[in-house]
Amino acid sequence: MQTKRLNLVDTAWLNVETPNAPMQVGGLLTFKLPDDAPADFCERLVEHWRRYSLAYRPWNQRLRSGRLRSVVPEWEVLDEIDVDYHFRHSALPSPGGEVELGTLTSRLHSHPIDFDYPPWECHLIEGLANRRFALYLKIHHSLIDGVAGMRLLARALDGTAETTGRPPFWAIEPKKRRRKPPEEHQPGLYRAAAQMVAGASEQVTSLSGFASVVRDMLRAARSGKNAMGLPFAAPSSVLNGRITAPRRYATQLYSLAELRGLARGAGGTVNDIVLTICGTALRRYLIEIDALPKKALTAGIPVSVRTADSDDEHGNAITFIISTLATDEPDTRQRFETIAASTRAAKTSLEKLSASAITQYTIALMSPYILSLVSGMAGRTRPVFNVTVSNLPGPRKPLYINGAEMEAFYPTSLVTHGQALNITVHGYADTLGFGFIGCRDSLPSLQHIAVYAGEALDELRQLYGPKDQTPAVAPHASGDSASTGGTKPSSRRTSGDRTTAKSRSTGSQAKSKSKSSPGKAAGNGGSKSSGSTARSKARKTTTARKRSPDRPGESND
């Protein structure tokens, strides 16, 4: 049987797995049925996909058992998979809304993956309102990273509405790659040692490049300007404690073309706009729960180092840069400029590195965090950074399944002890789908962050958008609401704020109704067993919020 040894990064994702922090990523994809679709469209699709037990890499890779499993883990390549385990059919009570979809997604994403099988699951969810259905895909991070996963997904879906009968994604044969020598297929500790020795000289020659990045970091620390984000410079916050298993999930969907226009107007990048939206939303949320640190939060930003012509689409090929989120800055324009300067400094340093030096840099940056997870100290010590914010590229053209067009891609990522919130953004066609996922018990009313993200975008429109264009919905408009009917928090805090927060603490994700960007968004949820805890925390923080001297609407937020 063929085997494949996990690299150091993949092994790390495997070893930090805990019941409260499963290391799995994925996505929620929504589709619109074609006008002529039969009533049993989803049933026929499920029946068709279940015929395919033959699977290709990485979908047929299972963790090899044995005494060295945790020391030198390897994938063993199966000829067939158990389709009934991996591919599951679910239905919401019709017509299912965004709340119900988000609640189900939260529940599915909270459950760890069974390593007796290749570590992935796919759920087809029918019953959505307006003739829609969804696919939820969950993959363990040790098997694949987000960029590689999206490449595989895009190639597996149809590029036109006319194509039908295509095999499911796990049964699509991968691109042909070079033939590996026999020793690469031999399992065991001897091959692992040989590969480590072979790479030693390359690592030594890359030390000078790695040292230059360390010097840049130290120089930034001594200057006091800290334009370049530094590890362990993050303040302690409610985002960085211990977590429990239940999750809450919220989403937003925005126009990529609009964000590109705002980036041009601001003199930055789309990623700078995304980080400003996240920083502004987090500032307001933390003010709302009376938990905003005086020092600015920092974001760990995964950066793909996989080349466009890479022939290896499996495993992980990512590193991290660190940027400030400028949450200590009340002015949105200044917040954007501070973030843009921080990301420029980090990228400039990263560009100096060779591939081997990037590996050293990644290990040096993430080793303390990985060790804290393994040792059980994560969430009890100062964080490397406060929150992960990922921005993943996606397919530029519309995709289909048997004529059903994909409307949106909402990413679902992971949270860990010390990292109770993850924000992942995924591109698809002319949209950016934001996925906010967090520990339900650590972050009461997490869906408010999604609401404040919409408000942040409204402000950026006013600052950097076309001057002759009036937003369809004014910033902080009270008509923007959660999908359960709760009123969106207004920038003008009134005595009704307590009722607003309470009604939305049990709700799901808020929808942005601006005509200039897609307003449809999935809900969020979590297991009901922890709902009372989240609601009680929301009531307490609403009372505390009245004592805060820097509430939303009373500053330049």
C-alpha positions as CSV (number, residue, x, y, z in Angstrom):
1,M,0.0,0.0,0.0
2,Q,1.3,3.4,-0.9
3,T,2.1,5.9,1.9
4,K,3.0,9.6,2.2
5,R,4.7,11.1,5.2
6,L,3.2,14.3,6.6
7,N,5.5,17.4,6.7
8,L,6.2,19.3,9.8
9,V,3.3,21.8,9.4
10,D,0.8,19.0,8.6
11,T,2.0,17.1,11.6
12,A,1.5,20.1,13.8
13,W,-2.1,20.5,12.8
14,L,-2.6,16.8,13.7
15,N,-0.9,16.9,17.1
16,V,-2.8,19.9,18.4
17,E,-6.2,18.3,17.8
18,T,-8.4,18.3,21.0
19,P,-12.1,17.6,21.5
20,N,-12.8,21.3,22.2
21,A,-10.6,22.4,19.3
22,P,-10.8,20.2,16.3
23,M,-8.4,21.3,13.5
24,Q,-10.9,21.3,10.6
25,V,-11.6,23.8,7.9
26,G,-14.1,23.9,5.1
27,G,-16.9,25.9,3.5
28,L,-20.6,26.4,3.1
29,L,-21.7,26.7,-0.5
30,T,-25.2,27.8,-1.5
31,F,-26.7,27.0,-4.9
32,K,-29.8,28.2,-6.8
33,L,-31.8,25.4,-8.6
34,P,-32.4,26.0,-12.4
35,D,-35.8,27.0,-13.4
36,D,-36.6,23.7,-15.0
37,A,-35.2,21.5,-12.1
38,P,-37.5,18.7,-11.1
39,A,-38.8,18.4,-7.5
40,D,-36.4,15.6,-6.7
41,F,-33.2,17.4,-8.1
42,C,-31.3,17.0,-4.9
43,E,-32.3,13.4,-4.4
44,R,-31.1,12.5,-7.9
45,L,-27.8,14.3,-7.3
46,V,-27.3,12.4,-4.1
47,E,-28.0,9.1,-5.8
48,H,-25.6,9.9,-8.6
49,W,-22.7,10.9,-6.3
50,R,-23.2,7.9,-4.1
51,R,-22.3,5.6,-7.0
52,Y,-18.6,6.7,-6.8
53,S,-16.6,4.8,-4.2
54,L,-13.4,5.2,-6.1
55,A,-11.6,8.3,-4.8
56,Y,-8.3,10.1,-5.6
57,R,-5.8,12.0,-3.5
58,P,-6.2,13.7,-1.1
59,W,-9.8,12.3,-0.5
60,N,-8.6,8.7,-0.2
61,Q,-5.8,9.4,2.3
62,R,-6.3,7.9,5.8
63,L,-4.0,8.3,8.7
64,R,-1.8,5.2,9.0
65,S,-2.2,3.3,12.3
66,G,0.8,2.1,14.4
67,R,3.0,3.0,17.3
68,L,4.8,5.8,15.4
69,R,1.5,7.4,14.4
70,S,2.1,10.5,16.5
71,V,5.8,10.7,15.9
72,V,6.1,10.0,12.2
73,P,2.5,10.1,10.9
74,E,1.9,8.9,7.4
75,W,-1.1,8.9,5.1
76,E,-2.0,5.5,3.6
77,V,-3.7,5.7,0.2
78,L,-6.9,3.7,-0.1
79,D,-8.4,2.3,-3.3
80,E,-12.0,3.0,-2.3
81,I,-13.8,5.1,0.4
82,D,-17.0,4.5,2.4
83,V,-19.2,6.9,0.5
84,D,-22.1,6.6,3.0
85,Y,-19.8,7.9,5.7
86,H,-18.2,10.7,3.8
87,F,-21.2,12.0,1.9
88,R,-24.4,12.7,3.8
89,H,-27.8,14.0,2.9
90,S,-29.7,16.4,5.2
91,A,-32.8,18.5,4.9
92,L,-34.1,21.6,6.7
93,P,-37.8,22.0,7.4
94,S,-38.9,23.7,4.2
95,P,-38.7,26.6,3.6
96,G,-35.4,26.7,5.6
97,G,-34.1,30.1,6.4
98,E,-30.6,31.4,7.0
99,V,-30.9,30.9,10.8
100,E,-31.6,27.2,10.4
101,L,-28.8,26.8,7.9
102,G,-26.3,28.6,10.1
103,T,-27.4,26.6,13.2
104,L,-26.9,23.3,11.4
105,T,-23.6,24.4,10.0
106,S,-22.4,25.4,13.5
107,R,-23.4,22.0,14.9
108,L,-21.7,20.1,12.1
109,H,-18.5,22.1,12.4
110,S,-18.3,21.6,16.1
111,H,-18.0,17.8,15.8
112,P,-14.5,16.3,15.4
113,I,-13.6,14.2,12.4
114,D,-13.1,10.4,12.8
115,F,-9.6,9.5,11.8
116,D,-10.5,5.9,11.1
117,Y,-11.6,7.3,7.8
118,P,-10.0,9.8,5.4
119,P,-10.5,13.0,7.4
120,W,-13.3,14.8,5.5
121,E,-17.1,15.0,5.3
122,C,-19.5,16.5,2.8
123,H,-23.2,17.3,3.6
124,L,-25.8,18.1,0.9
125,I,-28.5,20.2,2.6
126,E,-31.8,20.7,0.8
127,G,-34.9,22.5,1.8
128,L,-33.6,26.1,1.7
129,A,-36.1,28.8,0.8
130,N,-36.3,30.2,-2.8
131,R,-35.4,26.9,-4.5
132,R,-31.9,26.7,-3.0
133,F,-29.7,24.0,-1.5
134,A,-26.3,24.0,0.1
135,L,-23.1,21.9,0.4
136,Y,-21.1,21.9,3.6
137,L,-17.6,20.5,3.3
138,K,-15.3,19.8,6.3
139,I,-11.7,18.8,5.9
140,H,-9.0,18.3,8.5
141,H,-6.3,20.9,8.2
142,S,-3.5,18.3,8.2
143,L,-4.9,16.9,4.9
144,I,-5.1,20.1,2.9
145,D,-4.8,23.9,3.2
146,G,-7.4,26.4,2.0
147,V,-5.8,27.5,-1.2
148,A,-5.2,23.9,-2.4
149,G,-8.7,22.9,-1.4
150,M,-10.2,25.7,-3.4
151,R,-8.2,24.7,-6.5
152,L,-9.6,21.2,-6.2
153,L,-13.1,22.3,-5.6
154,A,-13.1,24.7,-8.6
155,R,-11.8,22.0,-10.9
156,A,-14.5,19.6,-9.7
157,L,-17.5,21.8,-10.3
158,D,-18.9,22.6,-13.8
159,G,-17.9,25.8,-15.6
160,T,-21.2,26.0,-17.5
161,A,-24.9,25.4,-16.7
162,E,-25.2,22.9,-19.6
163,T,-22.9,20.3,-18.2
164,T,-24.5,17.4,-16.3
165,G,-23.5,14.1,-14.9
166,R,-20.1,15.1,-13.7
167,P,-18.5,12.9,-11.0
168,P,-18.3,14.3,-7.4
169,F,-15.2,16.1,-6.4
170,W,-13.5,13.1,-4.7
171,A,-13.8,11.1,-7.9
172,I,-12.1,13.6,-10.1
173,E,-8.7,12.3,-11.1
174,P,-5.9,14.8,-10.2
175,K,-3.5,16.3,-12.7
176,K,-0.6,14.1,-13.7
177,R,2.5,14.7,-11.6
178,R,6.1,13.4,-11.9
179,R,6.6,9.8,-11.0
180,K,8.2,9.5,-7.6
181,P,11.1,7.1,-7.0
182,P,10.3,4.0,-5.0
183,E,12.0,5.2,-1.8
184,E,9.3,8.0,-1.5
185,H,6.6,5.3,-1.2
186,Q,8.4,3.3,1.5
187,P,6.8,3.9,5.0
188,G,8.7,4.2,8.2
189,L,11.2,6.1,10.3
190,Y,14.2,5.4,8.0
191,R,12.7,7.5,5.1
192,A,11.8,10.2,7.5
193,A,15.4,10.4,8.8
194,A,16.8,10.4,5.2
195,Q,14.6,13.3,4.2
196,M,15.6,15.3,7.2
197,V,19.3,14.8,6.5
198,A,18.9,15.6,2.8
199,G,17.2,19.0,3.6
200,A,19.7,20.0,6.3
201,S,22.2,21.7,4.0
202,E,19.4,23.7,2.3
203,Q,18.2,24.9,5.7
204,V,21.7,26.1,6.7
205,T,22.1,28.2,3.6
206,S,18.8,30.0,4.2
207,L,19.8,31.1,7.7
208,S,21.0,34.5,6.5
209,G,17.6,35.4,5.0
210,F,15.8,34.3,8.1
211,A,18.2,36.4,10.2
212,S,17.4,39.5,8.2
213,V,13.7,39.2,9.0
214,V,14.5,38.8,12.7
215,R,16.6,42.0,12.5
216,D,13.7,43.8,10.8
217,M,11.4,42.8,13.7
218,L,13.9,43.8,16.4
219,R,14.5,47.2,14.6
220,A,10.8,47.8,14.5
221,A,10.5,47.0,18.2
222,R,13.4,49.3,19.1
223,S,12.0,52.2,17.0
224,G,8.7,52.1,18.9
225,K,6.8,52.7,15.7
226,N,5.8,49.0,15.4
227,A,4.6,49.4,11.8
228,M,5.6,45.8,11.3
229,G,3.4,43.5,13.4
230,L,5.5,41.6,16.0
231,P,4.8,38.2,17.5
232,F,3.8,38.3,21.2
233,A,3.1,42.1,21.0
234,A,-0.6,41.4,21.1
235,P,-2.6,42.4,24.2
236,S,-4.5,39.9,26.3
237,S,-8.2,39.9,25.4
238,V,-11.4,37.9,25.6
239,L,-10.5,36.5,22.2
240,N,-7.5,34.7,23.7
241,G,-8.7,32.5,26.5
242,R,-9.7,28.9,26.8
243,I,-12.5,27.7,24.6
244,T,-15.3,25.1,24.7
245,A,-16.7,22.9,22.0
246,P,-19.9,24.7,20.8
247,R,-19.4,27.1,17.8
248,R,-21.3,30.1,16.5
249,Y,-21.1,31.0,12.9
250,A,-21.9,34.3,11.1
251,T,-21.4,35.4,7.5
252,Q,-21.5,38.4,5.2
253,L,-21.3,38.7,1.4
254,Y,-19.8,41.7,-0.3
255,S,-19.0,42.8,-3.9
256,L,-15.4,42.2,-4.8
257,A,-15.5,44.9,-7.4
258,E,-16.7,47.4,-4.9
259,L,-13.9,46.5,-2.4
260,R,-11.3,46.9,-5.2
261,G,-12.7,50.3,-6.0
262,L,-12.4,51.3,-2.3
263,A,-8.9,50.0,-2.2
264,R,-7.9,52.1,-5.2
265,G,-9.5,55.2,-3.7
266,A,-7.7,54.6,-0.4
267,G,-4.3,53.8,-2.0
268,G,-4.1,50.3,-0.5
269,T,-5.0,46.7,-1.3
270,V,-8.3,44.7,-1.0
271,N,-6.7,42.9,1.9
272,D,-6.1,46.3,3.7
273,I,-9.8,47.1,3.2
274,V,-10.7,43.6,4.6
275,L,-8.5,44.1,7.7
276,T,-10.0,47.6,8.3
277,I,-13.5,46.1,8.2
278,C,-12.5,43.4,10.7
279,G,-10.6,45.8,12.9
280,T,-13.5,48.3,13.0
281,A,-16.0,45.5,13.7
282,L,-13.9,44.1,16.5
283,R,-13.4,47.5,18.1
284,R,-17.1,48.1,18.2
285,Y,-17.9,44.6,19.4
286,L,-15.3,44.8,22.2
287,I,-16.6,48.2,23.3
288,E,-20.1,46.8,23.3
289,I,-19.1,44.1,25.8
290,D,-16.8,46.4,27.7
291,A,-13.7,44.5,26.8
292,L,-11.6,46.6,24.4
293,P,-7.9,46.5,25.3
294,K,-6.0,49.8,25.4
295,K,-3.4,48.4,23.1
296,A,-4.2,47.6,19.5
297,L,-5.2,44.0,18.6
298,T,-3.1,42.2,16.1
299,A,-4.0,39.8,13.3
300,G,-2.2,36.7,12.1
301,I,-2.6,36.6,8.3
302,P,-2.0,33.3,6.5
303,V,0.0,33.8,3.3
304,S,0.1,31.1,0.7
305,V,3.6,30.2,-0.5
306,R,2.3,27.7,-3.0
307,T,3.4,28.8,-6.5
308,A,0.9,29.1,-9.3
309,D,2.5,26.2,-11.2
310,S,3.0,24.0,-8.2
311,D,2.2,20.3,-9.0
312,D,1.5,19.4,-5.4
313,E,-2.0,20.4,-4.4
314,H,-2.0,18.4,-1.1
315,G,-0.8,19.3,2.4
316,N,-0.1,22.8,3.6
317,A,2.0,25.5,2.0
318,I,1.4,28.6,4.1
319,T,3.2,31.0,6.4
320,F,2.0,33.9,8.5
321,I,2.5,37.6,8.6
322,I,1.3,39.8,11.5
323,S,-0.5,43.1,11.2
324,T,-2.0,45.5,13.6
325,L,-5.8,46.0,13.5
326,A,-5.5,49.5,14.9
327,T,-8.4,48.9,17.3
328,D,-6.9,51.6,19.6
329,E,-7.6,54.2,16.9
330,P,-11.1,55.8,16.9
331,D,-10.8,57.3,13.4
332,T,-11.6,54.9,10.6
333,R,-9.4,56.7,8.0
334,Q,-6.4,56.6,10.3
335,R,-7.1,53.0,11.2
336,F,-6.9,52.1,7.5
337,E,-3.6,53.9,7.0
338,T,-2.1,52.3,10.1
339,I,-3.1,48.8,8.9
340,A,-1.9,49.4,5.3
341,A,1.5,50.5,6.6
342,S,1.7,47.4,8.8
343,T,1.0,45.0,6.0
344,R,3.4,46.7,3.7
345,A,6.2,46.3,6.2
346,A,5.4,42.6,6.8
347,K,5.2,41.7,3.1
348,T,8.5,43.5,2.3
349,S,10.3,41.4,4.9
350,L,8.7,38.2,3.7
351,E,9.7,38.9,0.1
352,K,13.4,38.7,1.1
353,L,13.1,35.0,2.0
354,S,13.8,31.9,0.0
355,A,11.5,28.9,0.3
356,S,13.7,27.3,2.9
357,A,14.0,30.5,4.9
358,I,10.2,30.8,4.8
359,T,10.0,27.4,6.4
360,Q,12.3,28.4,9.2
361,Y,10.4,31.7,9.7
362,T,7.1,29.8,9.9
363,I,8.5,27.3,12.4
364,A,10.0,30.0,14.5
365,L,6.8,32.1,14.5
366,M,4.4,29.3,15.1
367,S,6.4,26.9,17.3
368,P,5.6,28.8,20.6
369,Y,1.9,28.7,19.7
370,I,2.0,25.0,18.8
371,L,3.9,24.2,22.0
372,S,1.4,26.1,24.1
373,L,-1.4,24.0,22.5
374,V,0.4,20.7,23.1
375,S,1.4,21.6,26.6
376,G,-2.1,22.9,27.5
377,M,-0.9,26.4,28.2
378,A,-2.7,28.0,25.2
379,G,-5.3,30.5,26.4
380,R,-3.3,31.0,29.6
381,T,-0.4,33.0,28.3
382,R,0.1,36.0,26.1
383,P,-1.0,35.2,22.5
384,V,1.3,35.3,19.5
385,F,-1.5,37.4,17.8
386,N,-5.1,38.0,18.8
387,V,-7.1,36.8,15.8
388,T,-6.5,35.0,12.5
389,V,-7.8,36.8,9.4
390,S,-7.5,34.8,6.2
391,N,-8.3,36.1,2.7
392,L,-8.4,33.2,0.2
393,P,-8.6,33.6,-3.6
394,G,-11.3,31.7,-5.4
395,P,-12.6,31.0,-8.9
396,R,-13.3,34.1,-10.9
397,K,-16.1,32.6,-13.0
398,P,-19.5,31.2,-11.9
399,L,-19.6,27.5,-11.1
400,Y,-22.5,25.0,-11.4
401,I,-23.6,21.5,-10.3
402,N,-25.9,19.9,-12.9
403,G,-27.1,23.4,-14.0
404,A,-27.5,24.7,-10.4
405,E,-25.5,27.9,-10.1
406,M,-23.3,28.5,-7.0
407,E,-24.4,31.7,-5.4
408,A,-21.9,32.2,-2.6
409,F,-19.0,30.6,-0.8
410,Y,-18.8,31.1,2.9
411,P,-15.6,29.7,4.5
412,T,-15.7,27.8,7.8
413,S,-12.4,27.7,9.7
414,L,-11.0,26.7,13.0
415,V,-10.6,28.1,16.5
416,T,-8.3,26.9,19.3
417,H,-7.4,27.6,22.9
418,G,-6.0,31.1,22.8
419,Q,-7.8,31.9,19.5
420,A,-11.5,32.0,20.2
421,L,-12.4,33.8,16.9
422,N,-11.4,33.2,13.3
423,I,-12.3,35.4,10.4
424,T,-11.9,33.9,6.9
425,V,-12.8,35.6,3.6
426,H,-13.2,33.7,0.4
427,G,-13.5,35.1,-3.1
428,Y,-15.9,33.7,-5.7
429,A,-16.8,35.3,-9.0
430,D,-17.5,39.0,-8.0
431,T,-18.1,38.3,-4.3
432,L,-16.2,38.0,-1.1
433,G,-17.8,35.8,1.5
434,F,-16.9,36.5,5.1
435,G,-17.1,33.7,7.6
436,F,-16.9,34.6,11.3
437,I,-16.6,31.5,13.5
438,G,-16.0,31.5,17.2
439,C,-16.4,29.8,20.5
440,R,-20.0,30.3,21.5
441,D,-19.3,30.5,25.2
442,S,-16.3,32.9,25.0
443,L,-17.9,35.4,22.7
444,P,-21.6,36.2,23.5
445,S,-23.7,37.5,20.6
446,L,-20.8,36.9,18.1
447,Q,-23.2,37.8,15.2
448,H,-22.9,41.4,16.3
449,I,-19.4,41.4,14.7
450,A,-21.0,40.6,11.4
451,V,-23.4,43.5,11.8
452,Y,-20.6,45.9,12.7
453,A,-18.6,44.7,9.6
454,G,-21.5,46.0,7.5
455,E,-21.4,49.3,9.3
456,A,-17.6,49.5,8.7
457,L,-18.1,49.0,5.0
458,D,-20.6,51.8,5.0
459,E,-18.0,54.1,6.5
460,L,-15.4,53.1,4.0
461,R,-17.8,53.8,1.2
462,Q,-18.2,57.4,2.5
463,L,-14.4,57.8,2.9
464,Y,-13.1,56.2,-0.3
465,G,-16.1,55.5,-2.6
466,P,-17.2,57.6,-5.5
467,K,-18.2,61.1,-4.3
468,D,-21.2,61.3,-6.6
469,Q,-22.7,58.0,-5.4
470,T,-24.9,57.9,-2.3
471,P,-25.0,54.6,-0.4
472,A,-28.3,52.7,-0.7
473,V,-28.4,52.5,3.1
474,A,-26.9,55.2,5.2
475,P,-24.3,54.1,7.7
476,H,-25.7,52.9,11.0
477,A,-29.2,52.8,9.5
478,S,-31.6,51.2,11.9
479,G,-33.3,49.2,9.2
480,D,-30.4,46.8,8.9
481,S,-31.4,43.8,11.0
482,A,-30.6,40.3,12.1
483,S,-32.5,37.7,10.2
484,T,-34.5,36.9,13.3
485,G,-36.0,40.3,13.2
486,G,-33.9,41.9,15.9
487,T,-33.0,45.6,15.3
488,K,-29.4,46.3,14.3
489,P,-27.5,48.2,17.0
490,S,-27.7,51.9,16.1
491,S,-24.8,54.2,16.4
492,R,-27.0,56.4,18.6
493,R,-27.3,54.4,21.8
494,T,-30.6,54.8,23.5
495,S,-32.4,53.2,26.4
496,G,-33.6,50.6,24.0
497,D,-30.1,49.2,23.5
498,R,-30.5,46.6,26.2
499,T,-33.6,45.2,24.5
500,T,-31.8,45.2,21.1
501,A,-28.8,43.3,22.4
502,K,-31.0,40.7,24.2
503,S,-33.2,40.1,21.1
504,R,-30.2,39.6,18.9
505,S,-28.2,37.4,21.2
506,T,-30.4,34.5,20.2
507,G,-30.6,35.5,16.6
508,S,-28.5,34.6,13.6
509,Q,-26.2,36.5,11.3
510,A,-27.2,40.0,10.1
511,K,-27.7,40.8,6.5
512,S,-26.3,43.7,4.6
513,K,-29.1,45.3,2.5
514,S,-27.0,47.7,0.5
515,K,-27.8,47.5,-3.2
516,S,-24.2,48.0,-4.1
517,S,-23.1,44.7,-2.7
518,P,-24.8,41.3,-2.3
519,G,-26.8,41.3,0.9
520,K,-27.7,37.6,1.1
521,A,-25.9,35.9,3.9
522,A,-26.1,32.7,5.9
523,G,-27.0,32.6,9.5
524,N,-25.1,31.6,12.5
525,G,-25.9,29.3,15.3
526,G,-24.6,26.8,17.9
527,S,-25.8,24.0,20.0
528,K,-28.7,25.0,22.1
529,S,-27.2,23.6,25.3
530,S,-25.0,26.6,25.7
531,G,-27.6,29.2,24.6
532,S,-28.5,30.2,28.1
533,T,-24.9,30.9,29.0
534,A,-24.5,33.1,25.9
535,R,-27.7,35.0,26.6
536,S,-26.8,35.6,30.3
537,K,-23.4,37.0,29.2
538,A,-25.1,39.2,26.7
539,R,-27.3,40.7,29.4
540,K,-24.4,41.3,31.7
541,T,-22.3,42.9,29.0
542,T,-25.2,45.1,28.0
543,T,-25.4,46.5,31.5
544,A,-21.6,47.0,31.6
545,R,-21.7,48.8,28.3
546,K,-23.6,51.7,29.9
547,R,-20.6,52.4,32.0
548,S,-18.2,52.5,29.0
549,P,-17.1,56.1,28.1
550,D,-16.3,55.1,24.6
551,R,-19.4,53.6,23.2
552,P,-20.2,53.3,19.4
553,G,-21.6,56.6,18.2
554,E,-19.8,58.6,20.9
555,S,-16.5,58.5,19.1
556,N,-15.3,58.8,15.5
557,D,-16.1,55.1,14.9
